[in-house]
Amino acid sequence: MYRRIFLLALMAGSAAVAVRAQVDVLTANYDNNRTNANLNEGILNTNNVNATQFGKLWAYPVDGQVYAQPLYVHALSIPGRGTLNALYVATMHNSVYAFDADASGGTAPLWQVNLGSTVDPASFDIAGAATYTDILHEIGILSTPVIDRAGNTIYVVDETLAGGSAAFFLHALDLTTGSEKWNGPVQIQASVAGSGWGGTGDATNGELPLLAAGHIQRPGLLLANGSIYAGFGSHGDYVPWHGWMVAYNAADLPQQTAVFNTTPSTAGSAIWQGGRGLAADPDGNIYCSTGNGNYDGVMSWGETVLRLTPTLSVADWFTPAEYAAWTDDDMDFGSNGPILVPGTNFLIAGGKAGLVALIDRTDMGGQPLDTDALQFFEAVPNSKFAIFNAALWNRPDGPILYIWGDDDVLREFQMQNGVFNTSPLAANGSLQNALPFSGMTVSSNAFVPGSGIFWATSATSTTLPAAGVLHAFDAMNVSRELWNSDVQGRSDALGSFTKFANPTVANGKVYVPTDSNQVTVYGLLPVPGVTAVVSAASFTSSAIAPGELISIFGNSIGPSVPVGLQMDSSGKVATSLAGLTVSFDGNPAPLLYAAAGQINAVVPFAVAGESTTLMRVSAPGGAAFTVTLPVATAAPAIFATNAAGQGAILNADLSVNAAGNPAARGSWIAIYATGTGVLSPAVADGTMVGATNLPLSVAPVAVSIGGQAATAGYQGAAPGLVAGVMQINAQVPASVTPGTAVPVTIGVGGTAGLNTVTMAVK
């Protein structure tokens, strides 16, 4: 009986099942490559982000300016609140908030903690020097925190007063309560051997300490190698300053694991990176770039991109030949921070001079010559203080780099055959950027056509504070602006602009930090219509396949009271539920579940051989909505049973595979999937498959378990379920490494699967 309930749940589902497809945003710039890209956005696309369907939903009020990128954790269990999606916001008033990311219970925080008094930026002013205006009002939490989901912890660095003096503290807060953990907080203190900045007296007896009053902690925090890494730069280049990086044990904060200084016996060379996080490669090497300062290639590292070991020793570096002139002109090469191109050895760097360097991170050169770069080109012509932020869409046909420089047009450059085409792929000449301080993000559903959006914030004035604008552009052609927050006037207004503050795009919503003591949230408006069509197994949108189980999301598209699967008089799954019908080129689809916001259906097999199909949703009450969808021969995806991605898999004894019930290596399992395409012999839509004359997948199915090819046996319709639910029997490879989350994927006839699930193996 348990097995029967388990299998029927794969067909019916509910809106709650959608959490399977959701993503986490746990660190600055989305990942340790620092790409500013979320390639798992299956809801927002170039068709539905427009003035009719998209706009401002609400705003979360907070107690200070928000410079840090909001972080997002899906399907988090919070005591007393159940399981929900959580948004984490850190403010310059030294507060950390956890919010319900969907505001289903209102915009009041789930919890809030304040970490202490803040620092007045004016307190750092030096007599005779220009007033410090880089940051106004107060300094508290400036950098983006980092989340360890497995450890249920968010790590935060705040600047506060200790004994009347500025001090930095590292905190580890519980995700569900905000309480301190891992023996935190710890005051960040460090020193290195050196004579310091000559004539300033910042070093004593050959030791140079990290002086909190002379530095800010700007780059996003990095979690790597079991440590939390934090970088430090200057307060407006007030003398003396240096570049610092410190590391602490993530599981025991008082244990400092490494310290690095860029100029222990000379001057300058801040690590600030426009707020971009410190980067890390799969081997645990750390990457950063520095600002104006001394360079000698031995102990001074001004205007340099550095590769550091996990213990923060210099392993390699790239220094442009122009370093001396750039230092004299305050043209920081480190104003943006390195971007690692995923799956390659490429590193992208760029700074105030408007030049982009493409570097082999495994062989950076180690001497000040432009020829050490694979490529060095001018991305922002004739502009001073040009590149402070960038985003990268790592596409299989060539990565695309987005740059919006000082008082310049938005440009995108594509890399092909190992170098960038220096002529922009596209540019938007109708919009000028008042300041080069934009926050930016690329969102897409992998590489599905029409899913790519480039998001950017801009200021309406060259003087801050100023009103901000959120823009959405077609990521394949930024000359096409899809929408901006000024289109509808005050109703979509963003609030005041915060420089370098990247929007967080996650699961159909855009969370934008502001200088107005709020995070403004945008998404699809509750207007009637279809908003997304996705695989019911992977919850990603792609071309649909004949017989595929899909989920259709929207507003007022189905009955107000949810209705489950029903059978018609012929014994097939009904094609009408509470007055709702769905058809594809006029062919009625079997319906598995219907509600006002979600419909689960089976794509009719008749779409086979078509390149597109017209889907028509006829809602109760007479409203009708049509969407043209691409069709593929296959769109394989494996069902999951929970938000963590546990696959819908039965062990050899027909029990449900789970962490507490693993499958033995060498045993056979049954994997439940959809989207494998046409069947032979053909079956009528909505047929409940019997135990004899089972229809098989026409295209062969390949299975991978733990990264190893698995022997596949039966691959056909799942007995007892509607045609379109597939059962694939596979043998767990004997050499697979055991674990509770071993990855499982399938492919069909050369078409890669849409998702990866996990299974437990013993």
N, C-alpha and C positions, 0 to 999 in steps of 0.2 A: 504493500500500500504506500509506503514511504517513497519507493522508487516512482510509483505512478504519479504521486503529487509533485515530486521533483520535476518530472518530465512535462507535466501539464503546465507548470509554472513557466517553462521556457516559452510556451505559446502565448499565454494570456498577458502576463506582465502588468505593469501599471506605471504611472508617471514616476513613482519613486525609483523604479529600476534605472532611470536615466543617470543616477549618480555613478554608474559603472564607467561612463565615458568621460567623466570629469577629470580635470587636471589639477595639480598643485602648482603654485608659484611660491617657492620656498626661499628664493635668494634674489639679490639684485640682478636686473637684466635677464631674469628667467633661468639662467643656468650658469655653470662655472666657466663656460666659454664666453659668456657675457655678450650674447648675440642680440639681446633685446627682441627676442622672437618667441612666440608661442605657436607651434605648428600643429596643435591639437585643438583648434577652435572649430567645432562642428556646427555652430549655430549662426554666427554672424558671417555674412558674405556680401559680395558686391551688389546682390539683388535686393537684399532687405535692409541694408544700411542706407536709408534715404529719409527725406523730411517727412514722409507719410508714416513710415513704419518704425522709425528709430528716433530716440530722443532721451531727454533727462527723465529719470525715474524717481530719484530721491537724493538726499545728501546726508552723510553722517556728520553730525556736529562733534568737534573735538576742541581741546583747550589751547591749541597753538597752531603755528604754521606747520605744514607737512612738507618736508623735503625728502623724506624717505619714501621709497616705492612701497605701496601697500602689498602685503603678502597674503596668500590665499591657500587654505587647506580645505579640501573637500571631504565630506562625510566624516566629520569629526564628532566623536561622542563626548558630550559635555554633561557632567552630572546635573540632573535637574532640568535639563533642556532637551535631552534626546540627541539624535544624530542630525547634524546640520553642516552646511558649508560655512566656514569661518573666515573673516577678513581681519588682518592684523595691521594696525596703524600706529606709527610712532610719531610723536610731535616734538617740536622745538621747546615745548614747555615741560619736557622730560616725562611725558606720559606715554604709556603703551595701552592700546585698546584692543579688545577682541569684539567683533560685531558679527551678527548673523548676516552673512554675505548676501542673502536673498531678502533680507528685511521682512521675513514672514511674521516676525513678532515685533515689528517696529524698529526704529533706528537707535534705541537705547543700547548701550554696550552690554555685552554678555559679562564682561568684567573690565575694569580699568585699574591700573596702578600708576602712581606717580613716584619717580625715582629720585626726587630731591630738587633743591633750588637750581635755577638756571644761571647762566653767566651773561652779564651785560656786555655786548660787543664793544660799546664805547669805552669799557674799562681797559681795552687794549690800545687805545689811541696813544700815540707818541707825540710829545710836544714838537711842533715844527713840521710834523708829517701830515699828509692828507687824512681827513677823517675816514675811518673804516666804514665802508658802506656795502661791502660784499654780502653781509648778513645784517639784517635789521632786527631790532627789538630784543631778541634773546637767543642764546645758543644752548641747546639741550641735546636732543637726539638728532643728529645731522645726517648720519649715514644710514643706509638701509640695513636692517637687522638680517639675520639668517635663521632659518628654521631647520631643526633636525626632527623630521616627522617620526622616525623610528624611536627616537629618544624623547618625543613629546615635549620638545624644548624650543623656545625662541631665544636667541642670543642678541643682546643689545649693548651698545656702548653709549653712555651718556656723558656729557660734560656738566660738571656741577661745581659747587664750592665745598672745599674741605679745609677747615681751619681758616676760612676767609680767603683761600687761594683757589685758583682754578685747578680742577683735577678730573681725570677720566676714570670711569668705572665700567667694568665688564660685568653684565648680569646674565644669568641663565634663568628664564622664567618658564614655569609650567604652562603649556598651551591651553589647558582647560581651566586653570584658576588664576594664573598670573603670579603665583607664589615663587619665591626664589628657590633655586635648587643647585646641585653640583657644587656645594660649598661656596656659592657666590653670595654677594658680589665681591669682586676683587678690584682694588685700585690699580690702574695700569701705571706701572713705574718701570723704567728701563734705563740702562746706561751702557756705553761702549767705551773702549779705550780710544782716546783721541784728544787733540788740543783744541778742538772746536773752531768757531769762527773767530779768526784773529782780531784781537782788539775789543771783543765784546765781553769777554770774561764768562762765557757760558760753560766752559769746561774748568774743572778744578782738579789739580793734582793728576793730570793725565786722564781724567774720566769725564766724558760728556754725558750728562743726564738728559732725558726727555723732559723738557720744560713745557708743562701743559699750557701755560699762559702764552706761549709763543706758537702754538700749533692748533690745528683743527683735525678732527677725525672724519674725513670726507668720503673716502672710497667705501663702497658696500662691503660688508663683512664677508669673509670666505670661510666655509667649513670644508676642510680637506685634511687628510692624514691624521684624523682624530683630533685636530686642533682647530681653534678659531684664530684666524689671521686678521689683523686690523692695520690699516695704513694711515699715515699722518702727514699733513702738509702745513703750509704757513697760514698765518692770519694776515692776508693782504700783503705778504712779503715784508712784514715788519721785521727788522733785524733784531736778533739773529733767528734764523730758522734752518731746518734741515729736513730731510725726508727720513721717516721712520717706518718700520714694520715690526710688529710684535706678534707673538703667537702664544696661546694658552691651551692647556689640555681641556678639551670639550667636556670631559667627564669629571674634572677636578680643577675648577678655575684657578685656585691659588698656584697651580703648577705652571710656571712660565716655561715654554718649550723652545723658544727661539727669539732672537732680537737681531735686527739689521738696521744700519744707518747708512744713508747714501753719501754723506760727506763728514766723516767723524773729525777730520782735521782741516776742513775747508768750509765752503759756504753754500747754502741753498740746496737745490735739487729736491723740491717737495714731491711727495706722493699724494696727489689729490684727485686726478683723473676725471674731473667733472662729475664726481660721484659714482662713476662706473666701478663695479666691484673688482677686487683683485681676482685674476684669472688663475685657473689650474687645469693642467692636462691630465689624461688618464693615469699617468705615471706619478702624479702628485707634485710635479714641478709647479712653481708659483711664478706668475708673470705680472709685472707692473711697468709703468712708464713714469718718467720724472720730468719736472719742470726746470726752469732756468737755475743754473748753478755751475759750480766748478766740475770739470771733467779731466781725469787723467788715465782712465782705463785700469786703475789699480785700486784706489780707495775712494775716488770721487766719481760720481755717476750722474752728472747733470745732463739733461736733454737726451735721455737714454731709455731704451726698452730693455729690461732685464729679465733673464730667466734665472730663478733662484731654486736651490734645492729645497726639499721639505724643511730642512733646518736653517734655511735662509742664508746659505753661502752662494756667492755669485758663480753660476755655471757657464753663462754665456751672455752676450749682449749685442745690441745694435745701436750705434750712435751716428746720426747723420753728420756729414761733413760740415754742415752749416751750424753746428752746435754753438760755436763761440759767438757768431753774429746773432743767433736766436737768443742766447742768454743775455746779450747786451740790450736787445730790443724787447725783452720779456715775452718772447714768442714760444711759450712752453710747448715742447713736443709731447709732453705728458698731459695735455688738457683733456684728452678723450679717454685714454686707457686702452690696453690691448684687447682685441677681439680674436679669439681662436676659431678658425673655420672648422666646424665639427667633421670628424672623419678624415681629416687631412693633417699635414704638417704646416699649413699656412697660418700665419699670424698677420693681422691687419692693425696698423698703427697710424695715427694722424693727429695733428695738433693745430695750434693757432695759425701757422703759416699757410694752412689750406692744402698742404701736401699729404698724400696718402702713401704709406710704405707697405708693400707686400713682402713679407719676410718668411724664410724657412725657419721655423722655431727650433728645429733640430740642428741648424747650422747658421747662427745669427751673424757671424762675421767676427765679432770681438775686436773691431777697430773702427775709427771714425771715417768711414767712406760710404758714399751713396751706393757704390757698386756692390756693397755687401747685401743690399736688398735685391730681391727678385724683380721688383718694380718700384718706381718712385714717380708719382705723377701729381699734377696740380688738379685737385678736385673742386676747389673754390677759387676761381681766378681773381687776382687783383684785390684780395680782401685781407684785412688785418683782423686778428683774433677770430679765426674762421671756424675750426672744428672743435666743438666741445661735447658732441654726442653723435652717435651713428647707430644704425641698425642693420642687421644682416639676415637675409632670407636665404638659407642654404638649400638651394634648389638643385636637383640632379642635372638640369641643363645649364648650370652655372650659377654660383652664388650671386645675389644682388645686394649691393651696398647702398644705403640711403644716407644722404648728407644734406643738411639744410644750414648753410653757412651764414655768416654775418651780413645782414642787409643784402641777401642774395636769394636766388631762386632755389627751389627744392630740386635735387638731382638724384638719379639712381644710376649706378654703374654695375654692369654685369661682368663677372669673371668667366672666361672661357679659355680652354687649353692652358690653364695655369697662370694666366695674367688677366688683368682688367682691360676691357675695352675703354680707352680714355675718352671716347665720345659717349655721352650719357645715353643709356637705353631710353630714358624719357626725362623730361624736366617740366616743371610747372612755372611758366613765365608770368602767370597772372598774380602770383602771391609773392610778396617780398617779406623776408623775416626781419622784423625790427631788431631783434637780438638773436645771437646764435646759441641761445640757451634752451632750446626746445627739449621737452621730453618726447620720447618716441618709442614705438612698438610696432612690430609686424605680427599680424595674426593670420593664420590660414589653417585649413583642414588639409595638412600635408601639402600636396601639390594639385589638389582638385581644382580644375579650372573655375574661376569666379569666386574662389574662397579667400584669396589673398587681399588683405587690407593693410595699408600703412597708416598708422595713427600718429599724430604729432600735436603738441601744444605749441602755441605761439603767444607772444606778448603784443599788445596793441600799441605800445609806446616804447621808446628807447630808454625811458626813465622808470625805474621800479620804485614803489609798487605800481602795477598796471593791471588792467583787466586781461584775462587770458581767454584763448579760444582753443577748443579741441577740434581737430580736423581729421577726416577720414578720406583717404585716397585709394584708388585702385592700385594695388601693389605692383601690378604688371605695367601700369602706365600712370605715373603720378600726375601727369597733366590733367587727369580726370579726377576732380574732387567729387566724392560721393555725397558728402554732408559736412557741415560744420556747426558748432554750437551757437553761432549767430544767425543761422538761417531763420529760425522761428522767433528771433528777438529774445526777450527776457525769459521766456518759458524754458529755454535750454541753456541759460547763461551758466558758464563754468565757475566764475568767481575770479579772484586775483591769481595771477600767474606766479608759479614757483619755478625758478630756474633749475634745469637739469632733472626735474622730477618726472619720471617715466610713468605713463598710464599702465595699469595692470589690466590686461584683457584675459578673462577666464570665464568659460562656460556661458557665453552669451551676454556678458556684462563688461563694461569698461569702467574701472575705478580710477579716478583722476585726483591726484594730490593738488591742493591749492594753498595759497597764501591767506585764504579767508577763513581759517580755522574750520575747515571741513574737507571731506573727501566727497566729490560729486560723482554720482553713479549714472551711467547711461546704458540703455539696452533697447530691446524691441518693445514697442508700445503695445498696450492691450487693445489693439484694433483688430477686428475680425479678419481672419485669413491664415494661410499656411505660412509658417516661419521657417521650418526645416523638415527635410525628409532624410532619415538616417537608417542605417542598418540596425535592426532590433537586437543584434548580438554585440556589435562593436560600438554603437551609438556614434559612428562617424558617417558623414555624408560623402557619397561617391556615386559613380554610375550604378544604377540598380540592375539586378540580374533576374532572369525569369525564375519564379518560384521562391524568391528571397523574402524572408520575413522582414518587414520594415516598420519603423515607427514614424508617424507623421505628427509633427508638433505645430501648434498654432493657437489662435485665440477664437473661441466660439465656433469651432469647427465640428463639434460633436454634441451629444446630449449633455445636459447640465448634470444629470445623475449618471455616474459611470455604469456601463453595461459590459458584462463579460461575454465570452464565447457562447454561441448558440448553434444548434444544428437545425437544418431545414428538413422538410418532409422527405427528402431523398437520402438523408443520412450524411449529407455534406455540411461543411462549415458554412453558416449563413453569410450571405452577402449584403444583408441589411440588418442594422441594429438600431432600434428606437428611432427609425426614420432616417438614419444615416446610410449613405452608400458611397463607395469609392470605386472609380473605374479607371482603366488604363486603355486609351484608344477605344473606349466603349465597352471593354471587357470588364465585367464586375469582379471585384477582388473579394476573396474571403476575408471576413473581419474577425479578429481575435479579441479585441478590446476597444471600447469607445468611450471617450469622455470629452468634456469641453475643450481641453487643451492637448489631448493626445489620442491618436488612433493607431492601433496595431493591426497590420494587414499583411496579406500574402500577395506578392506581385503575380499576376496571371502569367502562366507559361507562354501565352500568345505573344508576349513582347519579344520573344526570341527572334533574333535576326534583324531587329530594328536598331537604328542608331539613337533615336529619341522616342519618347512616348508622352502623350498628353494625359496627365493625371487630373481627374476631376473629383473633387470632394463635394458631394451634395449634402449639406448639413440639414438637420431637422429645422423646420420652419421655412425652408425654401431657398436659403442662401447657398450659393455655389462658388467654389474657388478652384481655379485651374492653375497647374504648374507644369511646364515642360521639363522633363527629366532625361538625362543621358542614360543609355542602356549599354550594358556590357555583357559578355558571355558569362562572366562569373564575377562575384564580389564576395569572396569567402571570408567568413568571420566565425569565431567560436563564441558560444554563449558563456557568460560568467554568472556566478551565483551570488556574488556580493561585491561591494564597492572596492574591495582590495584587489579584485581581478581573479579570484579563484575560478578556474574553469568549471564548466558544467560537464563533469567527467565522472563516469562510474568505474569502480574497480572491477576486477575479475569476478568477484562474488556479487556484483550488482549493487554494492553499497556505494554511497556517495563519497567521492574522494574529498578529503579535507585534511587540514593540518594534523588533526587527531586521528585520521584514518588514511594513512599514506598507502600508495600502491608499491608493491615490491618490484625491484628491478628485474627485468625479464618477463614480467607478467603482462597480460593483455588488458587494455582499458577501452572504454567506449567514450568517444568525444562527440558532443552534440554541437552542431554548427548549422549555418545556413548560407545561402548565396553561392552554391556550387554549380548552379545552372540547370540545364535541361536534364531530364531523366529518361531512362530506357528500361522497360517499356514506358511510353508516355502515360500519364495519369491525368484525370480531370482535376481542375482547380478545386480546392476545398476537400479533396478526398482524404479520409482518415485511412492511413496505410494499414493493410492487414499483415498477417504473419506469413503469407505465402505469395509467390510471384513478386518478390520485392523489387521495386524499380531502383536501378543503380545510377550513379553519376556517370554521365557520358564522358566527361573529362576526368583524367586520373587525379587523385588527391595525394599530395605529398605532406608528410607530417614531420615536424622537428620537435624533439623533446630535449631540453637542456642543451640546445645548440647542436644536437646530433640527429642525423636522419634516423627516423624510426620506421620499422617495417609496418606497412599498412595492410590490413586485411579487408574486411567488408567496408564498403564505402557507398552507401545508398540511403534511401529514405528510412527514417526511424519508425519502426513498427509501433502502431498505436497512436501515432501523432499525425498531424496534418502534413500533406505532401509539401515539402519545402524545408521541413526540419530534417537535417541529415545526421546520420550516425556513422562515425568513422572509427573503426576498430584499429588499434595500433598497439605494438609491443614496445614497452618501455626499454630503451637500450640498457644492456647490462652494465655498461661503463659510465652511465650518467652519475654525476655527483648527487648524492641524496640531499634533500632539503625540503622545507615546507613551501617554497615558492620557486619551483623549477619552471622555467619558461616553456610554453607550448605554442607553436604556430602551425598553420596549415597553408598550403597553396594548392591551386587547382589549375591544371593545364597550363602552367607557366604564369598564372596570375597570382601575385603575392597576396597573402591574407591581410585583412584590414586591421587586425589587432593581435596582441600577444596576451595570453592568459597564463595562469600558473597552476601547478598541481603539486601535491605532496608526494615525495618519493622516499622510500626507505631502503 
